[in-house]
């Protein structure tokens, strides 16, 4: 039995296999419509989510399976003080696989150590979000046809953004990747991420100026400044509009730039960009469902 807690535990070959399965699901959905008949997914969401939770549910339903679970901690026994370990052991009696989101870093890992069924980390605090990264990778693969020799700009909240940390972990296994970190000084990429890139000889630059680096980028990964990660309302309000992507800011961008965003968007991408063919963030949502379908099949060892 295997779980997915951190994207780093997937090999390049396994990521390629998941992408191939997702591509096949997109091409032949009817072939997969009953693959998980009789199987149940438990969605344990201790933190609010729209896309990730509904994406997991849609993925399981489209595989012919069923879903049970909760969408906030208050509607679970956690409100009575039940531990994550006990919740995992209990839910293992009812379901075949768990998708868990939790505000505390490491909670899905604890669940996986105590569950008798596979656990998928659907986001743990500011730490990791491996299935969002799988959605990002499928988007890049379908837009660019490759993962190597790309200049990837990551913009916004790079300090608390679990999606950018996971994406860096995945992309640093490919050749010729260059990272460009664009953020206010208060939300810079953590030192431990930069230190590991330096150790492996990965080039990166840090800047506060999005327009200056725009012409270099093959991919621009926008993120929101996350109010829920701030202790100070005043600081959040000061930083939340640091980077707003507008058509004017794209004037010197590459014609084949791909703009990604893990969503939800607050106001960091102008709605005027939604019609731009370079906007990929709603495709990303759809690809997330297909990658979660592929992952559920893999972890349940369904042929």
N, C-alpha and C positions, 0 to 999 in steps of 0.2 A: 504494500500500500504506500502510495506516494502523495505528498502534498506540494503545493506551490506557495511558498512564503516570500521568497526573494527571487527576482528575475535572474540573479547570478547563478542560481542552482540549475538553470536550464542550459544545456550545451548549445553551441551554434547549430549542431546537427538537429537537435530537438526543436529549436526555433524554426529552422528550415522545414522540418516535418509538420509543425503546427501551421505554418504559412501555406504549405502545400495542401493540407487538409482544408483549411479555410477557403483557399481558392477553389477547391473541388466542391465545397458546400455552396459557394456562390454560383458555380456553374451547374450543379446538379442537386438542388435542394430536396427534390422528392426522394432521392436515394437515402437521405438522412432522416426522413420524417418520423421513423419509428425506431431509431437506433437505441433510444433510452426508454422505450416502453417498459412500464413497471418500476422505473427508477425514480427516486425522490431527491430533490435538491433542497437543503435547508438554508435559507438566507437569514443570517444572524447579523443585523445591522444595528450596532450600538450608537451609531452616528448618522445624521440625516444623509440621504443620497437619493437622487432621482435616476440619473443615467445608469450608474453602475448596478443598482439593485434591479431596475427594470430590464436592463440588458441581460443580466444573469437569468432572470425569470423568463424573458423571451427566448433566450438560448435554450433553456431546458424544455420549454413548451414546444419549440420548433424541432426538438429531437424526440418528441413524443413522450417526454417524462412529465412529472408533477413537481409542484413547488409548495413548501410550507415555510413558515418563519415569522419574523417580526421586523419592523422597520424603525424602531426606536427602543432605547434601553428601558424606558419607563413602562413599556408593554411586555417586558420580560422579567424573569425572576432576579435579574441583576438589580432591579429596583428594591428587592428584599435583601440584597447583599450576597447573592450567589456568586461564587467564583467562576472565572472563565473556564477553569479546568473542569469544574462540575457541570457547567453548561455543555461543554464539549462531550463529556461522557454521556450525559443524558440524551442529547440530540443524536448521538451515534446509535441509539436504540430505535430511532424513528426514521432516519434518512440514510441515503447511500453516499452523500457528498455534502460538504458544507462550504458556503461562501460567507466569509466574515469580514465586516468592517468594524473598526474599533478606534476610539480616540487615543488609546494608549499604545505607544510603540511596543512591539513584541507580543501583544495579546494574541494575534493569530498563531504565532509560533507556540505559545503556551497551549492553545487549543489543539494544535496539530500533535503535540507531545502527549495529549490526554485522550484524543478522539481515537476511535477504532475504524474511522472512515477518512478518506482524503479531505483536507482542508485547503481552501483557496483563500489567500489574503486579498481581500477586496479594498485594502487601504488601511494602514495603521498609523495614525497620527501624522507627523511630518516625515515618516520614515520611508515607506515603500508602497508602491501601487503596481504590482507586476502585471495585472491584466490590462491596465491602462497602457502600459508599455507595449504589451502584445498588440493592442489596437494601433498604437503609434507605429510600430514596426510594419504591420500589414499595410497601413496607409503609405508609409515611405516606400515600401516594396512595390505597391501598385502604382504609385506616382512616378517613382524614379527607376524602378527595375533593378535596383542595387542598394547595398548598404555601404560600400566602400567609396572612398574619394568624394566625400561630401563635407561641405562647410555648414555646420549646424549652429544657428543662433538661438539661444535660450533667453527669453526676455521676461522681466517682471520680478516675481517673488522667487528668488533662487535659494533663499535661506530656508524657508519652511516648505517649499514646493516638493512634495514627495514624488510627483510625476516626473520632474526634471532629474531628480536623483536616480530614479529607476531607469530613465531613458539613457542617461550617461553610462550607467553600469552595463546596459545592453550594447550600446554602440561602440564602446571602447574595445570591443573584441574584433572590430573590423579595421581594415587597413585604410590609411589615408584620411581618417576622420579628423577634422579640425573643429574645435568648439569655440564659440564666441559668447561670452557671458555678459548680458546687458541688464543692469539693475541699478537702483539707487544704492548708495554705499551701505545703508542700514539693512539691505536685503541681499547682500552679496552671497555668492556661492560659499558654503562652509569650507573652512581651511582643509578639513580632512579629505574632501572630494578633490580639491586642487592638488593636495599633496600626493594622492594616489595617481592622479593623471601625470604629474611631474615624474614620479617614480617609474612609470611605464613609458615615459618619453612622448606623451600625447601633447601636441601643441594646443594652447588655448590663449585667448586674450580676454581681458576684462575691460569693460567700458561703461560709461553712463549714457552714451550717445548712440541711440538706435540708428538715426539717419546716416551717421558717419560710416557705419559698417554694413548698411543695407546692401550695397552693390556686390558684396562678397558672398552673400548667403544663398545657399541652395534650399535650405529649410529654415523657416522662422517659427519657433515654438513659443507662442505667447502663453502667459499664465496670469491669473488674477492675483491681486494682493488679497490674501485670505484673512478676513476680519476675525474668524474664529481662532487664528493662531496668535492674535495680539492680546497682550495684557492691558494695553493702553489705547483707549478709544481715540485720543487725540493724535497719537502717532499713526494709527491706521488712517484717519481722515487726511493727515498730511501726505501720506505716501500713496494712497489708493489710486490717484490719477496720474502717477508718475509717467506711465507710458500708455498712450492711447493711439492705436494704429488707425490711421486715416488714409484715404486714397492719395493725399499729397505726400505722405511719408513713403509711399510705394513708388513714387515717380522715378527713382533711380534703381529700383529693384530689378532682378533678373526676370525676363518674361516667363521663365519656367519655375520661378520660386514656388515652393509649397508652404502654405500658411497653416500651421496646426495649432490646436488649442484643446486642452483636456475638458474644457467646459466644467461648470457653468461660467458663462461670460457675464461680467457685470457691465463694464463700459470700456474695457481695454481694447476691444476691436469695434470700430464704427460699423453699424449695420450696413452702411454704404458698401463695405467690402464683401458682404455676403454674395453679391452678384459677380464678383471678380472670379474668373476661372481658376485663379491661384488659391482661392479659399477652400480648404480641405476639411474644416472642422466638423461639418455635419456628415461628410463621408466617413470621417474617423469614428463617429458614433455608431454608424452602421457596421463598419469593419470590426468594432469592438464586440458586437454581438456574434459575428462569425468566428472570431478568435476564441471567445468564451465557449462557443459550441465545440470547437476543435479541442480546447483544453479539457472540457468535461469528458469528451470521448476518450482522450488520452489517459486521464486520471482514473476513469472507471474501467479502463482497459477494454473498451468496446471495439470490436473489429470494424 
